[in-house]
Amino acid sequence: MIDNRYPVKASEDLTSFEFDSIGPKGVIRKVVVYNEIDLKGYFNLGFGDKDPISGYISDQSISNNNDSNKVLSTVAATLYAFTDFYPNATVIATGSTEARTRLYRMGITNNLIKIQKDFLIFGLNQNSEWELFQKNVTYDAFLVKRKIHIFTDYEN
């Protein structure tokens, strides 16, 4: 999933990332921001288009730049960078619309085996309960936690 992605510019504290989507609609600046919510160690993943004049970030924009897989791969790459720097962080993500949440679910589903190697991923089900992510289930939000890999050397 993260192999075909755009180059990213990260803030010093790795809580915000910017990159350019390039396609038939031109160059569109995208921004990914991780904001800690009221619950310590929990971060909201915010994502949207940055207006070149005002700097306003809109999560409602529809770019249609024919690169949605590459954009989602780039957002996933920021999640790796963010959780490398903040390994105990828990990230919550949801789309700004049902269609975007569905797009995120499809991206997760299509890359689930690779994602599960490094992350625990949960979905917020229709009963407002977190459960381990399952294919073909509709979720309202996603919760992601980086797995901690313990490497040990064994001598024979």
Secondary structure, 3 states (H helix, E strand, C coil): CCCCCCCCEECCCCCEEEEEEEECCEEEEEEEEEEECCCCCEEEEEEEEECCCCCCEECCCCCCCCCHHHHHHHHHHHHHHHHHHCCCCEEEECCCCHHHHHHHHHHHHHCHHHHHHHEEEEEECCCCCEEECCCCCCCCCEEEEECCCCCCCCCC
